[in-house]
């Protein structure tokens, strides 16, 4: 082939190199998107359950009522003991339970000194995945289920 014929088009190696660069850039862009994903959603549900269980234990040990509230401004569950669980922006949180406001915050659940609670269901969902954190009003037991 003469030199003039070689400059007329792209070689297969050049096309493969460009496609590889585009694929790498696309994979990096997808990994930088602020999405929670199912694993992160499950982790948030387990963190919320651990916070609730911890407050129940503190209520029993201290002999006084402990509460968990939802701070809408911080988008977080906040416990009397100081524990905090942040809810990511792409996760929706629905609460079925006590409908009481305290200092601009919504009461999620309260635990009594005998271990019983006000009861609550926290539904955390994102896209097609969801988890429910259930607090039994009678026993104060906390469970996490994926409906």
Secondary structure, 3 states (H helix, E strand, C coil): CCHHHHCCCCCHHHHHHHHHHHHHHHHHHHHHCCCCHHHHHHHHHHHHHHHHHHHHHHHHHHCCCEEEEEECCCCEEEECCCCEEECCCCCEEEEEECCCEECCEEEEEEECCCCCECCEEEEEEECCEEEEEEECCCCCCEEEECC
